[in-house]
Amino acid sequence: MVFMVPKRRFSTALRESTRREIERIGEVDIVVGIPSYFSETSIGYVMETIAKGLDKYFRECRSLIYVSEGCSTDDTREIANSVDLSDYNVSKIVATYRGLPGKGTALRAVFEAAEFLRADAIAVFDSDLKSITPEWIKNMISPVYKGYDFVAPYYNRYKFDATITNTIAYNLTRALYGKRIRQPIGGDFAISPRLVKHFLDQDVWETDVAKFGIDIWMTTNAMMCGCNMCQARLGAKIHGEKDPAEDLSAMFREVVGTIYNLMEQYEDFWKGIEHSEEVPIVGKDIGIEPEPFAISQEPLIEYFRIGYKNFSGVWEDILEEEDYKFIDELMKIEKKEDIKVPIEWWVRVVYRYASAFHATPMQKYKLLNTMVPLYNIRVASLINELIDKTTEESEEYFEKQAQVFEDMKGYLIEIW
């Protein structure tokens, strides 16, 4: 394992006061965790919707909603504490976690609480959801009671949402491990107690997995331990979307860095995978369409141009000669609508960086800084390629791209 581990370690993400609350509750059947940070405008709605779903579909179960808070300085905690769940058979804990700041540590606290409470099913939902409905609760948790260990979300997403998923995470998950899990970093999951115990036993909770890397880490570990997996239909995911033109460098480094680190850990496995297979999609369809949102193309292109000035030497060392020359051609393009990046070029970039990451003994994550401008120009290209396409047509494009990642896997093995 090559994750960097800091000197100070926490044996638990639960504070003593939180542990006493958990002991007071005793046992529950279902734990629903909500990792939250600066969520004052949405946390109340998410909590109330989850409570309604638990009451409607799991009324006979004792349930706990656990808001795992990241020390927000807005009113997230105050609003969460004020939500009245007395009409439901649902307990509530709102607590700040201990450890590295990030979603991973927030989920560690949820998992520890669920294990202590001997829950039969565990689900987690993002705190900024606008489209969550009671049916989400049913579709996510029911499969756990039917024997599934890991339930990934299956959304209808706007074509320019989830760009890290659509450019890297889905493609590598499918090509490397042979499972067509469409949203491996989707944010909303359901998990069996057996898998929760497996997660807690891993020595990663004070690494970058504790930040944005947690979702892809959970998905990959679920695949590697041979768990029974499915995807739950959730309709559209409408949330506090991030414009890809904004600086997503930290999230990019942590997600992609975790994927590349896991490639090193599971090298013997993924080298033997030749084809991908479907993962069951379960649950009644929730007919909500994704909402379009504005996207800024110019900052993406400018980020790429600045990256060329700073990192062109690194790119020349990592990429094939012809692929580096293509970057020179991109720099000459004046009209933003003329930017088009071939899928095959992008696949080689992702695979060459995986190989370079593998070969770099130290400061691996700094290497990923030089990849971000290339990701940005790939997204700028997607805007041009998909601007006039429907959601269905865009999804066909992403599936085609994922197949190219599979078809070119031999190239990765050759340069690894």
N, C-alpha and C positions, 0 to 999 in steps of 0.2 A: 504494500500500500504506500503510495507516494504523496498523500495529502500532507500539507504542512500543519503541524500541531503546535499551538502556542504553549508557553511554559505553564500558565495558570490553567487548572482544570477544575471543572465542576462535576461532582458525582451525580448531580441531579439538576434538572431545570426548575424544580419546584421549590418555592420558598417555604419556610417552616409554617407560616400562617396559612398558606394554601394547602399544605399537607394536612393541617388540622381540619380545614373545611372538608377535605376529601374523606378523612376518617369519620367525620360526623355524618356524612352521607351514607357511608358503608358499602353498599353495592348498587349497581345499576345494570340495566340490560343494554342500553345504547349510550354512547358518548359521541356528541357532535362537537368538534373543535372549530373555532374560528380564530385563526391567527390575524391579529389586527394591528394596524399602525396608521395613525392619522386618518381615521375612518368615521369621524363624527357625523358626516352627512349620510352614511349608509348603514352603520352598524345596527341601529335600532330596527330598521326594516329587515335586515338579514336575520337577526335574532327572532323577531316576531314571525317571520315566514317559516323558519325552521321549526319553531314551536307549533305552528299550525299544522305543518306536515307531520310532525311526530304525533300530534293529537288525532289527526285524521286517519293516519295509516298504521300507527303503532301505539294506539291508545292504551293497550294492556301492558305495555312495556314501561319500565321505569327508565327515564331518560335524563341526561345531563347535557346542557349546553355550556361548553367551556370556552370562554373568550380569553385567549392567550395573548396578552397585550405587550407591545414592544416599547413601553415607556413613552407613549405619545404625549406631546405637550399641548394638544388641542383638548377637546372635551370627549374624546372617545370613551374613556373609562367611566366618566360621569354619566354619559348617555346609556352605556351598556348596563351600568348598575341601576339605572332608573327604569329599565324595561320591566314591566310587570308580567310575570308568567304564572301568576297565582291561579288562573283559570285552567291551566294545563297540568298534566302529570309530569312536569318537567322541572328539574332543579337547575340552578344557574351558579356558575363561578366566573368571576371576572378577576383575573390576576396577572400581574407582570411576571414574566419568566426570569430565570437567572441564566447567564452565559453569554456567548457571542450574540450580538444583535442580528436578527434575521429570522426569516420564516422557519428555517430548519429548527432553531432552538425553540421557537413557539410551538412547533409540532412535537418536539421532544417532550415538552411539558404535557401536552394533550395525551400523548401515548403513555407516559408514566402514570397519569391520572387514570386512564382507561385500564391499564394493567392492574393497578391497585384496586380499582372498583370491580374488577372481573367482568368487564363488559363483553357481551356477545358480538357486538358489531360497533365499529368505529367509523365515523365519517368526518371529513374536513371540508369546509367551504371558505372561499375567499370572503373578505369582509367588505369588498367594494362592489358586490353584485347588485345589479339593478333588475335583472331578469329572473332571479331565483323565484320559484313557485313551490307550493307544498308538494307538487308532483316530483320535483327534483329529489326530495327527501325519500320518497317511495322508490324511485328508480335507482337511486344510489345504494340504499341500505338493503332493500329486498334481496338482491343477488347474494349478499353475504349470508343471509339466512338460508339461501339455496345451495351453499357450498362453495361460493367463490371467495378466494382469499384477497383478491385485488380487483377493484372496480375503477376503471379509468373513465373520465368524462368523454362523451361524444357530443360535440356542439355543432351548431350551425354558426359559423363565424364570418364576419365581414372579411372580404378578400384581402384587405390591407391590415387586418388585425393579426396579432400573433406572428410577426415576421421572423422571429428567432425559431419558432416552431416550423414555419413553412420553408425556411431556407436551410435549416440545419437539423434541429432536434428530431423531427419526424423522420427525415430521410436517413439519418444515421441509426436511429433506433431500429428502423425497418431493415436497412441493409446489413447492419452488424449482427443483430440478434434474431432476425427472422420473424418478428412479430409486427403486424400492421396496427400499431396503437397510434391512432391519429393525433391524439393530444397527450403526448408523454410528459409535458410540463403544463398541463391545463389548469392546475391549481385546486381542483375539487376531486376528491377521491373517497372511496370507502375501502375499509381494510378489515380483515379478520383478526381476532386476538392472537392467533398463531403467528401471523405475519408481523403484527406489532411487536411481539416479543423478539422476533428475528431482527427487526429494525433496531430495537433498543440495545441489543447485544453487540451491535457493530461499533467499532471505535472510530467514529467519524464526527461526533457531535461537537467537536471544537475545531473543525476544519471549515473550508468554504461550503461544505454541504449544509452547514448551519445557516447559510445565507440563501441566495437564490438557487443554489444547486440541489436543494432538497427534492424537488419534484422529479427531476430526471434520475436522481439517485434512487428514489423509491421505485420508480418504474423499472429501472434496470435491475435492481436487486430482486424485485418480484419475478422478473423473467428468469434470472439466474438461479433462483432457489426452487424453480419448478412449480410455482404456485398456479392454481387454477385462476385464470384471468378472464375478464370480460370488459366491455365498454357499455356505459349506460347512456341512453338517449336523454339529453337535457334541453334540446331546442337551442335557441340562440344564447350565447353568452354576451350579455350587455353589461359592461362594468366600467370602471374608471380606466378606459383604454389609454394606451400610451402611443402618441404619435411617433412612428419610427424615426422621424427626423430629430426627435429629442435625444439627448445623450443617454443611450442605454448601455454605455460601455461597461459599467459595473455588472449589470445583469448579464450581458453578453459574456464577459470573462468568466463569471461564476458558473453559468450554464454550460458553455462550451468547454471550459476548463474541466468541469466535472465529467462531461462526456469523454474527453480525451484521457483523463486520469483513469476512468473506468475501462477504457479500451486497453490500457496497460495491464490492469488487474485481470481482465477476462480475455486476454489475447488468445489463449489456447482454444477458448470456446468459439469466439466469433470468426476465427479463421476457418473453422469447419462448417460454417453456415453458408449454404449456397443459394437458398431461395427463401422468400418470406411466405408467411401464411396468414390468413385472416384470423382476427380475434373476434369472438362472438359479440354482437351488438344487441343488447337486451333492453326491455322496457318499452312501454307505449310511447309513441312519438308525441313530443310536446311541440305543437305547431306555432312556434314563435320565430319570426325571421330576424336576422341580425340588422342592426341599424348602421347605415353608412356614417362615416365621420371624415372630417377634413384631414388631408395629409399634405405635408410640405415637402416638396421634392428638392427645392433649391438647397436647403441646408445639408441634405444627404450628399449632393454633388460637391458642395463646398468642403465638407468633411473629407471626402475622397481626395480632392485636390490638395488640401493641406497635408493629408496623409502621404501623398506622393512626394511632397517636398521633404517630409521628415523620414519616411521609411522606404523610399525607392530602393536603397541599397539592400535592405533586408529582403524586400520582395524579390529582387534580382537573385539573391542567394537561395531563397526557398523555392521559387516557382520555376517551371520549365522555361526555356528561353522563349519559345513562341508565346507562351502565356504572359510572360513579362512584356514582350513586345506589344501584345494586345492592350496592355495598360497604357503604353505610350500612345496608342491609337485613341483610346478613350479620352486621354488628356487633350486631344486635338479637337474633340467634338464641341461645338459651340451651342447648339440648340439642345435643350434638355430632352425634348421629345425624340431626339435621334439616338439616345443612349439605349443600347440593347446589348445585354450580356448573354452569350450562349450558355445553356444549361451545362454542357460538357466542360466549359471553362470553369464554371463555378464549382463543379464536382471536383475537378483536379485541384483547385485552390483549397477546398476543405480537406481533401485527402493529403495534400502536400503539407498543410499546416499540422494535421494530425501526426504525420511522420516527423516533422520538425519538433513538435512538442515532445514526442517520444524520445527524440535524440538529444534534447536539451537537458543537461544535468541540473541546472539551477535557474531560478527566475523564469520559470515556465509561463507564469501568468503575465509577465511583462511582454513575452512574445505575442500573446493574444492581443495586446494593445495595437500591434501592427496589423492585425487581421480586421479590426473594426472598420477601417475605411473601405476595405474590400467588400465587407458585408453591406455597408451603406450604399455602395454603387450597385450591388446586386439588388437591393431593395428599390433603388431609383429605377433600375431596369424593369423590375416587376410592375411598377406603376404604369410604365409605358405599355407593357405587354398585356396588362389586365384591365386597363382603364375602361374599356368598352365591353368587358365580358361580364356575364351574369355570375351569380354565386356558384351555380352549377358548372358553368364553363371554367371558372377559376379553379374549382375543385378538381376538375379533370386535368387541368394544367399541373397542379401540385402532385397529382398521382403520377402523371407522366414524368415529372422531375424525380420523384422518389424511385421510379423504376430505373431511371438512368443511374442513380446512385447504386442500385443493386447491380446493374449490368456492368458498371465500372469497378466493382469491388476487387476484381483481380488486379487492377492497377494499384489500389491501396496496398494489397498484400505484397506486391512486387516492390514497392518503395518503402515499406514499413521498416 
